[in-house]
Amino acid sequence: MRLQNTGLRFAILGSGSRGNAALIECGRTALLLDCGFSARETAARLARHDRHHGKLSAILITHEHSDHCRGVASCARRFGVPVWMTAGTWSALKGQFDADTDIRLINPHEAFAIGDIEVQPFPVPHDAREPCQFSFSNGDTRFGFLTDIGSITTHVVDMLGDCDALVLECNHDARMLRDGPYPPSLKARIAGEHGHLENRVAAELLSRVMSPRLRYVAAAHLSETNNTPALAQAALARAMGCEPEWIDVAEQEEGLAFHHVSEAWV
């Protein structure tokens, strides 16, 4: 798949249990990854990054949980862009959309292109109907995005093995979750094989996808109750063999500023 040779960059509009969205850009293409905020809030968060919703090319949805798709129907309507998702996710969400919404169904094992960006979806173990995560490429550099996954699979490792930049879920610290205020059933769901990544498991995954190409790592989808940025940074830094402050953290309110994937981080 031959793509325009222009810089790949991304920003995170917000990351956490109260809403998730990221922006991936290359050339004239701008993709909104997940839409866990209202249309008004999404537009406001785009504006914080000096972007306008009128420039969006498409919305990609990873799965049907509300913190990832709460605003997708209203955003599709207001922004007038197509929405891409798996058939399983569509089966869970189709009642929310207007009849004339442009819905594009994807095979989670097949790459496709939207404008200047090649999109590679891949299935993940999570408690949703047909969840997937994505990597993005302009033909020269590759960016992996992985949240909402309960356990490591060989396929996920293979999909993220040659990334130049990676956003990786560090949802919880095992001890904080164990001793925290959540009811036992919710603790079991979060810690289960189809739940969310614990810091040390995220670090194990990072160690398995490490390559000389990987120059940037950010932690995302941190629980505000069961984790801290310092714990997530320390876990990933041990895997990377770097100082903790070299690991960025995507925040719920502020998100994460634009990073140009082609730029080295050390």
Number of C-alpha atoms within 10 A of each C-alpha: 9 10 16 14 14 17 18 25 24 22 20 26 33 25 28 23 17 17 23 27 27 22 20 20 23 23 15 13 16 24 21 25 25 27 30 28 25 17 21 13 15 23 18 16 22 20 13 14 16 8 15 15 20 12 13 20 19 21 25 24 25 27 26 23 20 17 19 24 25 21 21 26 21 19 23 21 16 13 19 16 20 16 23 20 26 22 18 16 21 23 13 15 17 14 10 13 16 12 9 7 15 16 17 15 14 17 15 19 11 10 16 14 15 13 17 22 29 20 19 20 24 22 20 25 20 22 20 18 16 21 25 26 23 23 22 24 23 25 17 13 19 24 27 21 20 23 25 28 29 24 20 17 13 9 12 19 16 12 18 26 17 19 24 24 28 23 21 27 29 33 32 28 23 18 11 13 22 16 10 13 11 13 9 12 8 12 17 14 15 22 20 17 16 17 21 27 30 27 25 20 21 27 23 16 22 23 16 16 17 18 14 8 14 21 18 23 23 20 26 29 28 29 20 15 14 19 21 17 19 12 16 28 24 20 23 29 19 16 17 20 9 14 12 18 11 17 21 18 25 24 20 22 14 13 22 21 14 15 16 18 22 18 14 12 14 7
